[in-house]
Amino acid sequence: MLNQSSPLDLTFQALADPTRRALVERLVRGPASVSELARPLDMSLPAVMQHLAVLESSGLVRSEKVGRVRTCRIDAAQLSLAEQWINQRRLEWASCLDRLGDYLETLKNNDGEES
C-alpha cells in the first residue's frame, strides 16, 4: 500500500515545487498555452513541459492540443480535494487547541481557589 501514491499524495508532491506552484497560480486565472506559461519562467520549454507533465499526472492540470497549440487549464476538483484535506486538519487542530485552552483555564482557576 505504501508504494502506491494516492491522488492527494500526487497533488502535494506536484505542489511541492515552486515552479509548479507558479504555473498553478497562473492557471487559476484561466487557461493558457504552454508558450504563454513558459514566457515568464527562466527555463527552457522542455523543462516547462516536464513540470506540466507532473501537474497533469497529479490531476491538477488538464491540457488539450489543437493544431500546434497545447492549452492547459486547472482542474478545480483536484485542487479542491487538497483544500478539503487542509481544512479538515485545521479544524482538528483548532479543536485540540480549544480543549487545551479549556484545560489550562481549569488549571488556572483551580490554582486560584487553592491560594
Secondary structure, 3 states (H helix, E strand, C coil): CCCCCCHHHHHHHHHCCHHHHHHHHHHHCCCEEHHHHHCCCCCCHHHHHHHHHHHHHHCCEEEEEECCEEEEEECHHHHHHHHHHHHHHHHHHHHHHHHHHHHHHHHHHHHHHHC
